[in-house]
Amino acid sequence: MNSGRLTGLARLAFGNRASQVYLGLVAAATVFVAVDTLFVQHQDASFAGVWLFFLAAPAIFAFFVGGGLLGDAVAESAGFLYPALVLSVLIQAAAIGAFVRLLRNTRGSAHPHRA
């Protein structure tokens, strides 16, 4: 990939308000999960991590399918799960950015300027 494509992907993922709000929600959920995991005592297992997977859905499911094809030992390892979670969030932020760009381009072409 050349640097122009990477710059374009970075703009899609980080360069608009909708993607930034999404990434902010993911960051807040990550802090919540980290605080809950590290500092809160529970009698039973905590389901705080589920919020991250809700925010990463549906892209995370493609990684789950791919991990399942590689085997349960790979799919259930932290070395697979955490990068898959990060990549799915970045893919979705870029998809949100592409959707926003599509809406802006569609809205702009619906009302052409008079010459």
DRENTORKOL-3810 file (N, C-alpha, C; in nm, 4 decimals):
REM DRENTORKOL-3810
@n.u->0.0838; n.v->-0.1186; n.w->0.0000; ca.u->0.0000; ca.v->0.0000; ca.w->0.0000; c.u->0.0873; c.v->0.1236; c.w->0.0000
@n.u->0.0517; n.v->0.2186; n.w->-0.0789; ca.u->0.1278; ca.v->0.3427; ca.w->-0.0798; c.u->0.0759; c.v->0.4371; c.w->0.0284
@n.u->0.1517; n.v->0.5435; n.w->0.0510; ca.u->0.1166; ca.v->0.6338; ca.w->0.1609; c.u->-0.0130; c.v->0.7110; c.w->0.1328
@n.u->-0.0470; n.v->0.7321; n.w->0.0053; ca.u->-0.1722; ca.v->0.8004; ca.w->-0.0272; c.u->-0.2937; c.v->0.7207; c.w->0.0153
@n.u->-0.2874; n.v->0.5902; n.w->-0.0060; ca.u->-0.4001; ca.v->0.5054; ca.w->0.0369; c.u->-0.4110; c.v->0.4993; c.w->0.1882
@n.u->-0.2959; n.v->0.4895; n.w->0.2546; ca.u->-0.2986; ca.v->0.4873; ca.w->0.4010; c.u->-0.3532; c.v->0.6174; c.w->0.4575
@n.u->-0.3156; n.v->0.7282; n.w->0.3953; ca.u->-0.3679; ca.v->0.8572; ca.w->0.4394; c.u->-0.5182; c.v->0.8641; c.w->0.4183
@n.u->-0.5654; n.v->0.8124; n.w->0.3049; ca.u->-0.7090; ca.v->0.8107; ca.w->0.2786; c.u->-0.7844; c.v->0.7240; c.w->0.3775
@n.u->-0.7281; n.v->0.6062; n.w->0.4115; ca.u->-0.7918; ca.v->0.5199; ca.w->0.5112; c.u->-0.7924; c.v->0.5855; c.w->0.6489
@n.u->-0.6837; n.v->0.6515; n.w->0.6820; ca.u->-0.6779; ca.v->0.7202; ca.w->0.8117; c.u->-0.7800; c.v->0.8326; c.w->0.8182
@n.u->-0.7997; n.v->0.9040; n.w->0.7054; ca.u->-0.9021; ca.v->1.0085; ca.w->0.7040; c.u->-1.0413; c.v->0.9496; c.w->0.7215
@n.u->-1.0655; n.v->0.8349; n.w->0.6573; ca.u->-1.1971; ca.v->0.7722; ca.w->0.6731; c.u->-1.2199; c.v->0.7289; c.w->0.8174
@n.u->-1.1168; n.v->0.6726; n.w->0.8802; ca.u->-1.1328; ca.v->0.6186; ca.w->1.0155; c.u->-1.1311; c.v->0.7256; c.w->1.1240
@n.u->-1.0565; n.v->0.8337; n.w->1.1027; ca.u->-1.0389; ca.v->0.9320; ca.w->1.2097; c.u->-1.0804; c.v->1.0739; c.w->1.1717
@n.u->-1.1091; n.v->1.1006; n.w->1.0458; ca.u->-1.1220; ca.v->1.2372; ca.w->0.9992; c.u->-1.2607; c.v->1.2948; c.w->0.9921
@n.u->-1.3583; n.v->1.2329; n.w->1.0550; ca.u->-1.4926; ca.v->1.2913; ca.w->1.0558; c.u->-1.5537; c.v->1.2726; c.w->1.1937
@n.u->-1.6532; n.v->1.3518; n.w->1.2225; ca.u->-1.7123; ca.v->1.3546; ca.w->1.3562; c.u->-1.7777; c.v->1.2211; c.w->1.3938
@n.u->-1.8441; n.v->1.1559; n.w->1.2988; ca.u->-1.9133; ca.v->1.0304; ca.w->1.3309; c.u->-1.8139; c.v->0.9216; c.w->1.3712
@n.u->-1.7037; n.v->0.9096; n.w->1.2983; ca.u->-1.6016; ca.v->0.8107; ca.w->1.3344; c.u->-1.5364; c.v->0.8453; c.w->1.4670
@n.u->-1.5147; n.v->0.9729; n.w->1.4912; ca.u->-1.4540; ca.v->1.0144; ca.w->1.6169; c.u->-1.5453; c.v->0.9844; c.w->1.7358
@n.u->-1.6751; n.v->1.0042; n.w->1.7185; ca.u->-1.7698; ca.v->0.9707; ca.w->1.8256; c.u->-1.7690; c.v->0.8207; c.w->1.8514
@n.u->-1.7693; n.v->0.7419; n.w->1.7427; ca.u->-1.7644; ca.v->0.5956; ca.w->1.7571; c.u->-1.6375; c.v->0.5530; c.w->1.8303
@n.u->-1.5231; n.v->0.6060; n.w->1.7886; ca.u->-1.3972; ca.v->0.5699; ca.w->1.8536; c.u->-1.3942; c.v->0.6186; c.w->1.9987
@n.u->-1.4587; n.v->0.7309; n.w->2.0274; ca.u->-1.4696; ca.v->0.7777; ca.w->2.1654; c.u->-1.5522; c.v->0.6834; c.w->2.2514
@n.u->-1.6606; n.v->0.6325; n.w->2.1948; ca.u->-1.7417; ca.v->0.5334; ca.w->2.2673; c.u->-1.6617; c.v->0.4063; c.w->2.2945
@n.u->-1.5853; n.v->0.3634; n.w->2.1965; ca.u->-1.5022; ca.v->0.2439; ca.w->2.2147; c.u->-1.3965; c.v->0.2694; c.w->2.3215
@n.u->-1.3349; n.v->0.3873; n.w->2.3201; ca.u->-1.2347; ca.v->0.4207; ca.w->2.4214; c.u->-1.2966; c.v->0.4249; c.w->2.5612
@n.u->-1.4156; n.v->0.4826; n.w->2.5728; ca.u->-1.4837; ca.v->0.4877; ca.w->2.7034; c.u->-1.5180; c.v->0.3472; c.w->2.7516
@n.u->-1.5655; n.v->0.2628; n.w->2.6608; ca.u->-1.5969; ca.v->0.1247; ca.w->2.6986; c.u->-1.4709; c.v->0.0490; c.w->2.7384
@n.u->-1.3609; n.v->0.0770; n.w->2.6708; ca.u->-1.2343; ca.v->0.0113; ca.w->2.7044; c.u->-1.1872; c.v->0.0519; c.w->2.8441
@n.u->-1.1995; n.v->0.1796; n.w->2.8768; ca.u->-1.1622; ca.v->0.2256; ca.w->3.0108; c.u->-1.2537; c.v->0.1615; c.w->3.1147
@n.u->-1.3829; n.v->0.1542; n.w->3.0855; ca.u->-1.4775; ca.v->0.0906; ca.w->3.1776; c.u->-1.4402; c.v->-0.0545; c.w->3.2015
@n.u->-1.4085; n.v->-0.1272; n.w->3.0950; ca.u->-1.3719; ca.v->-0.2689; ca.w->3.1080; c.u->-1.2417; c.v->-0.2831; c.w->3.1871
@n.u->-1.1441; n.v->-0.1965; n.w->3.1589; ca.u->-1.0168; ca.v->-0.2051; ca.w->3.2298; c.u->-1.0338; c.v->-0.1767; c.w->3.3790
@n.u->-1.1098; n.v->-0.0747; n.w->3.4127; ca.u->-1.1326; ca.v->-0.0422; ca.w->3.5542; c.u->-1.2097; c.v->-0.1551; c.w->3.6228
@n.u->-1.3117; n.v->-0.2063; n.w->3.5553; ca.u->-1.3905; ca.v->-0.3149; ca.w->3.6122; c.u->-1.3055; c.v->-0.4405; c.w->3.6327
@n.u->-1.2183; n.v->-0.4690; n.w->3.5392; ca.u->-1.1357; ca.v->-0.5889; ca.w->3.5489; c.u->-1.0279; c.v->-0.5750; c.w->3.6561
@n.u->-0.9657; n.v->-0.4593; n.w->3.6635; ca.u->-0.8511; ca.v->-0.4430; ca.w->3.7525; c.u->-0.8870; c.v->-0.4056; c.w->3.8957
@n.u->-0.9954; n.v->-0.3300; n.w->3.9151; ca.u->-1.0186; ca.v->-0.2714; ca.w->4.0465; c.u->-1.1470; c.v->-0.3139; c.w->4.1171
@n.u->-1.2358; n.v->-0.3845; n.w->4.0492; ca.u->-1.3634; ca.v->-0.4209; ca.w->4.1101; c.u->-1.3651; c.v->-0.5708; c.w->4.1395
@n.u->-1.3985; n.v->-0.6021; n.w->4.2630; ca.u->-1.4100; ca.v->-0.7424; ca.w->4.3043; c.u->-1.5499; c.v->-0.7939; c.w->4.2705
@n.u->-1.5576; n.v->-0.9132; n.w->4.2105; ca.u->-1.6862; ca.v->-0.9728; ca.w->4.1740; c.u->-1.6952; c.v->-1.1126; c.w->4.2322
@n.u->-1.8140; n.v->-1.1484; n.w->4.2754; ca.u->-1.8388; ca.v->-1.2857; ca.w->4.3179; c.u->-1.8359; c.v->-1.3803; c.w->4.1979
@n.u->-1.9002; n.v->-1.3373; n.w->4.0905; ca.u->-1.9049; ca.v->-1.4152; ca.w->3.9675; c.u->-1.8305; c.v->-1.3398; c.w->3.8581
@n.u->-1.8307; n.v->-1.3967; n.w->3.7415; ca.u->-1.7636; ca.v->-1.3315; ca.w->3.6288; c.u->-1.8368; c.v->-1.2027; c.w->3.5909
@n.u->-1.7610; n.v->-1.1047; n.w->3.5482; ca.u->-1.8182; ca.v->-0.9786; ca.w->3.5044; c.u->-1.8426; c.v->-0.9832; c.w->3.3543
@n.u->-1.9513; n.v->-0.9229; n.w->3.3120; ca.u->-1.9830; ca.v->-0.9169; ca.w->3.1702; c.u->-1.9495; c.v->-0.7797; c.w->3.1111
@n.u->-1.8592; n.v->-0.7066; n.w->3.1738; ca.u->-1.8238; ca.v->-0.5732; ca.w->3.1254; c.u->-1.7619; c.v->-0.5793; c.w->2.9861
@n.u->-1.6844; n.v->-0.6817; n.w->2.9565; ca.u->-1.6196; ca.v->-0.6944; ca.w->2.8266; c.u->-1.7150; c.v->-0.7118; c.w->2.7111
@n.u->-1.8371; n.v->-0.7494; n.w->2.7412; ca.u->-1.9363; ca.v->-0.7687; ca.w->2.6363; c.u->-1.9643; c.v->-0.6371; c.w->2.5638
@n.u->-1.9531; n.v->-0.5241; n.w->2.6335; ca.u->-1.9793; ca.v->-0.3949; ca.w->2.5711; c.u->-1.8820; c.v->-0.3682; c.w->2.4567
@n.u->-1.7573; n.v->-0.4093; n.w->2.4735; ca.u->-1.6615; ca.v->-0.3920; ca.w->2.3648; c.u->-1.7013; c.v->-0.4739; c.w->2.2416
@n.u->-1.7503; n.v->-0.5936; n.w->2.2648; ca.u->-1.7899; ca.v->-0.6771; ca.w->2.1520; c.u->-1.9180; c.v->-0.6256; c.w->2.0869
@n.u->-2.0062; n.v->-0.5664; n.w->2.1658; ca.u->-2.1239; ca.v->-0.5029; ca.w->2.1056; c.u->-2.0820; c.v->-0.3881; c.w->2.0142
@n.u->-1.9841; n.v->-0.3096; n.w->2.0590; ca.u->-1.9374; ca.v->-0.1978; ca.w->1.9775; c.u->-1.8568; c.v->-0.2442; c.w->1.8559
@n.u->-1.7947; n.v->-0.3599; n.w->1.8640; ca.u->-1.7143; ca.v->-0.4116; ca.w->1.7534; c.u->-1.7962; c.v->-0.4959; c.w->1.6558
@n.u->-1.9187; n.v->-0.5276; n.w->1.6913; ca.u->-2.0036; ca.v->-0.6076; ca.w->1.6024; c.u->-2.0501; c.v->-0.5210; c.w->1.4877
@n.u->-2.0653; n.v->-0.5696; n.w->1.3713; ca.u->-2.0587; ca.v->-0.7058; ca.w->1.3205; c.u->-1.9223; c.v->-0.7472; c.w->1.2661
@n.u->-1.8250; n.v->-0.6555; n.w->1.2599; ca.u->-1.6957; ca.v->-0.6898; ca.w->1.1992; c.u->-1.6216; c.v->-0.7967; c.w->1.2790
@n.u->-1.6373; n.v->-0.7982; n.w->1.4092; ca.u->-1.5663; ca.v->-0.8963; ca.w->1.4912; c.u->-1.6090; c.v->-1.0393; c.w->1.4571
@n.u->-1.7323; n.v->-1.0545; n.w->1.4089; ca.u->-1.7793; ca.v->-1.1889; ca.w->1.3768; c.u->-1.7041; c.v->-1.2490; c.w->1.2592
@n.u->-1.6597; n.v->-1.1661; n.w->1.1654; ca.u->-1.5771; ca.v->-1.2166; ca.w->1.0547; c.u->-1.4448; c.v->-1.2701; c.w->1.1085
@n.u->-1.3887; n.v->-1.2032; n.w->1.2071; ca.u->-1.2658; ca.v->-1.2529; ca.w->1.2678; c.u->-1.2910; c.v->-1.3809; c.w->1.3469
@n.u->-1.4054; n.v->-1.3907; n.w->1.4121; ca.u->-1.4389; ca.v->-1.5145; ca.w->1.4832; c.u->-1.4495; c.v->-1.6322; c.w->1.3870
@n.u->-1.5106; n.v->-1.6089; n.w->1.2720; ca.u->-1.5220; ca.v->-1.7156; ca.w->1.1723; c.u->-1.3835; c.v->-1.7546; c.w->1.1230
@n.u->-1.3002; n.v->-1.6545; n.w->1.0919; ca.u->-1.1640; ca.v->-1.6830; ca.w->1.0476; c.u->-1.0828; c.v->-1.7551; c.w->1.1542
@n.u->-1.0976; n.v->-1.7145; n.w->1.2781; ca.u->-1.0277; ca.v->-1.7815; ca.w->1.3875; c.u->-1.0770; c.v->-1.9231; c.w->1.4078
@n.u->-1.2073; n.v->-1.9442; n.w->1.3882; ca.u->-1.2621; ca.v->-2.0788; ca.w->1.3992; c.u->-1.2064; c.v->-2.1709; c.w->1.2927
@n.u->-1.1793; n.v->-2.1161; n.w->1.1750; ca.u->-1.1203; ca.v->-2.1970; ca.w->1.0689; c.u->-0.9755; c.v->-2.2335; c.w->1.1000
@n.u->-0.9065; n.v->-2.1483; n.w->1.1767; ca.u->-0.7687; ca.v->-2.1768; ca.w->1.2152; c.u->-0.7596; c.v->-2.2731; c.w->1.3326
@n.u->-0.8682; n.v->-2.2908; n.w->1.4044; ca.u->-0.8710; ca.v->-2.3824; ca.w->1.5181; c.u->-0.9059; c.v->-2.3103; c.w->1.6463
@n.u->-0.9587; n.v->-2.3870; n.w->1.7396; ca.u->-1.0029; ca.v->-2.3286; ca.w->1.8662; c.u->-0.8868; c.v->-2.2725; c.w->1.9480
@n.u->-0.7695; n.v->-2.3357; n.w->1.9399; ca.u->-0.6557; ca.v->-2.2871; ca.w->2.0177; c.u->-0.6156; c.v->-2.1472; c.w->1.9724
@n.u->-0.6233; n.v->-2.1203; n.w->1.8430; ca.u->-0.5888; ca.v->-1.9883; ca.w->1.7906; c.u->-0.7002; c.v->-1.8895; c.w->1.8215
@n.u->-0.8244; n.v->-1.9285; n.w->1.7963; ca.u->-0.9389; ca.v->-1.8381; ca.w->1.8107; c.u->-0.9605; c.v->-1.7936; c.w->1.9551
@n.u->-0.9235; n.v->-1.8748; n.w->2.0502; ca.u->-0.9469; ca.v->-1.8421; ca.w->2.1905; c.u->-0.8269; c.v->-1.7779; c.w->2.2578
@n.u->-0.7180; n.v->-1.7580; n.w->2.1850; ca.u->-0.5988; ca.v->-1.6993; ca.w->2.2459; c.u->-0.6091; c.v->-1.5470; c.w->2.2489
@n.u->-0.5447; n.v->-1.4880; n.w->2.3482; ca.u->-0.5438; ca.v->-1.3417; ca.w->2.3594; c.u->-0.4653; c.v->-1.2795; c.w->2.2446
@n.u->-0.3662; n.v->-1.3506; n.w->2.1924; ca.u->-0.2883; ca.v->-1.3013; ca.w->2.0802; c.u->-0.3691; c.v->-1.2887; c.w->1.9522
@n.u->-0.4797; n.v->-1.3563; n.w->1.9440; ca.u->-0.5707; ca.v->-1.3431; ca.w->1.8298; c.u->-0.6857; c.v->-1.2488; c.w->1.8632
@n.u->-0.7386; n.v->-1.2599; n.w->1.9828; ca.u->-0.8594; ca.v->-1.1868; ca.w->2.0194; c.u->-0.8384; c.v->-1.0352; c.w->2.0239
@n.u->-0.7330; n.v->-0.9884; n.w->2.0891; ca.u->-0.7122; ca.v->-0.8443; ca.w->2.1025; c.u->-0.6834; c.v->-0.7754; c.w->1.9692
@n.u->-0.5930; n.v->-0.8300; n.w->1.8851; ca.u->-0.5760; ca.v->-0.7665; ca.w->1.7532; c.u->-0.7022; c.v->-0.7718; c.w->1.6681
@n.u->-0.7787; n.v->-0.8800; n.w->1.6785; ca.u->-0.9045; ca.v->-0.8892; ca.w->1.6029; c.u->-1.0022; c.v->-0.7826; c.w->1.6496
@n.u->-1.0066; n.v->-0.7569; n.w->1.7777; ca.u->-1.0946; ca.v->-0.6540; ca.w->1.8323; c.u->-1.0522; c.v->-0.5150; c.w->1.7840
@n.u->-0.9231; n.v->-0.4869; n.w->1.7886; ca.u->-0.8724; ca.v->-0.3567; ca.w->1.7437; c.u->-0.8977; c.v->-0.3387; c.w->1.5939
@n.u->-0.8669; n.v->-0.4403; n.w->1.5143; ca.u->-0.8877; ca.v->-0.4304; ca.w->1.3697; c.u->-1.0351; c.v->-0.4133; c.w->1.3343
@n.u->-1.1221; n.v->-0.4842; n.w->1.4040; ca.u->-1.2651; ca.v->-0.4709; ca.w->1.3736; c.u->-1.3158; c.v->-0.3313; c.w->1.4076
@n.u->-1.2666; n.v->-0.2727; n.w->1.5150; ca.u->-1.3062; ca.v->-0.1355; ca.w->1.5496; c.u->-1.2546; c.v->-0.0373; c.w->1.4445
@n.u->-1.1307; n.v->-0.0553; n.w->1.3994; ca.u->-1.0763; ca.v->0.0338; ca.w->1.2963; c.u->-1.1484; c.v->0.0166; c.w->1.1629
@n.u->-1.1834; n.v->-0.1058; n.w->1.1288; ca.u->-1.2589; ca.v->-0.1311; ca.w->1.0054; c.u->-1.3949; c.v->-0.0626; c.w->1.0129
@n.u->-1.4591; n.v->-0.0727; n.w->1.1264; ca.u->-1.5903; ca.v->-0.0100; ca.w->1.1395; c.u->-1.5820; c.v->0.1419; c.w->1.1420
@n.u->-1.4763; n.v->0.1972; n.w->1.2020; ca.u->-1.4588; ca.v->0.3425; ca.w->1.1995; c.u->-1.4391; c.v->0.3895; c.w->1.0556
@n.u->-1.3627; n.v->0.3144; n.w->0.9767; ca.u->-1.3442; ca.v->0.3497; ca.w->0.8358; c.u->-1.4751; c.v->0.3345; c.w->0.7585
@n.u->-1.5530; n.v->0.2330; n.w->0.7908; ca.u->-1.6827; ca.v->0.2148; ca.w->0.7240; c.u->-1.7780; c.v->0.3285; c.w->0.7576
@n.u->-1.7769; n.v->0.3729; n.w->0.8816; ca.u->-1.8601; ca.v->0.4878; ca.w->0.9201; c.u->-1.8144; c.v->0.6121; c.w->0.8445
@n.u->-1.6829; n.v->0.6310; n.w->0.8338; ca.u->-1.6297; ca.v->0.7441; ca.w->0.7592; c.u->-1.6675; c.v->0.7383; c.w->0.6120
@n.u->-1.6637; n.v->0.6187; n.w->0.5526; ca.u->-1.7035; ca.v->0.6043; ca.w->0.4126; c.u->-1.8518; c.v->0.6337; c.w->0.3950
@n.u->-1.9323; n.v->0.5926; n.w->0.4909; ca.u->-2.0760; ca.v->0.6191; ca.w->0.4851; c.u->-2.1039; c.v->0.7689; c.w->0.4951
@n.u->-2.0330; n.v->0.8370; n.w->0.5834; ca.u->-2.0491; ca.v->0.9824; ca.w->0.5968; c.u->-2.0077; c.v->1.0517; c.w->0.4680
@n.u->-1.8965; n.v->1.0076; n.w->0.4087; ca.u->-1.8521; ca.v->1.0657; ca.w->0.2819; c.u->-1.9554; c.v->1.0412; c.w->0.1721
@n.u->-2.0126; n.v->0.9228; n.w->0.1694; ca.u->-2.1162; ca.v->0.8916; ca.w->0.0709; c.u->-2.2379; c.v->0.9813; c.w->0.0890
@n.u->-2.2792; n.v->1.0015; n.w->0.2131; ca.u->-2.3933; ca.v->1.0897; ca.w->0.2388; c.u->-2.3639; c.v->1.2326; c.w->0.1963
@n.u->-2.2449; n.v->1.2807; n.w->0.2229; ca.u->-2.2092; ca.v->1.4175; ca.w->0.1840; c.u->-2.2063; c.v->1.4319; c.w->0.0326
@n.u->-2.1505; n.v->1.3329; n.w->-0.0368; ca.u->-2.1439; ca.v->1.3388; ca.w->-0.1829; c.u->-2.2822; c.v->1.3265; c.w->-0.2451
@n.u->-2.3688; n.v->1.2428; n.w->-0.1874; ca.u->-2.5037; ca.v->1.2260; ca.w->-0.2390; c.u->-2.5850; c.v->1.3526; c.w->-0.2171
@n.u->-2.5736; n.v->1.4100; n.w->-0.1010; ca.u->-2.6467; ca.v->1.5322; ca.w->-0.0700; c.u->-2.6008; c.v->1.6478; c.w->-0.1583
@n.u->-2.4722; n.v->1.6538; n.w->-0.1864; ca.u->-2.4200; ca.v->1.7614; ca.w->-0.2680; c.u->-2.4620; c.v->1.7487; c.w->-0.4141
@n.u->-2.4754; n.v->1.6250; n.w->-0.4638; ca.u->-2.5119; ca.v->1.6076; ca.w->-0.6042; c.u->-2.6633; c.v->1.6163; c.w->-0.6253
@n.u->-2.7412; n.v->1.6096; n.w->-0.5213; ca.u->-2.8869; ca.v->1.6163; ca.w->-0.5357; c.u->-2.9318; c.v->1.7581; c.w->-0.5662
@n.u->-2.8555; n.v->1.8564; n.w->-0.5274; ca.u->-2.8891; ca.v->1.9963; ca.w->-0.5525; c.u->-2.7766; c.v->2.0624; c.w->-0.6302
@n.u->-2.7736; n.v->2.0436; n.w->-0.7607; ca.u->-2.6630; ca.v->2.1016; ca.w->-0.8372; c.u->-2.6683; c.v->2.2536; c.w->-0.8366
@n.u->-2.5532; n.v->2.3116; n.w->-0.8428; ca.u->-2.5424; ca.v->2.4575; ca.w->-0.8454; c.u->-2.5746; c.v->2.5087; c.w->-0.9846
@n.u->-2.6413; n.v->2.6204; n.w->-0.9902; ca.u->-2.6736; ca.v->2.6792; ca.w->-1.1202; c.u->-2.5538; c.v->2.7608; c.w->-1.1678
@n.u->-2.5301; n.v->2.7540; n.w->-1.2962; ca.u->-2.4167; ca.v->2.8259; ca.w->-1.3533; c.u->-2.4500; c.v->2.9698; c.w->-1.3828
END
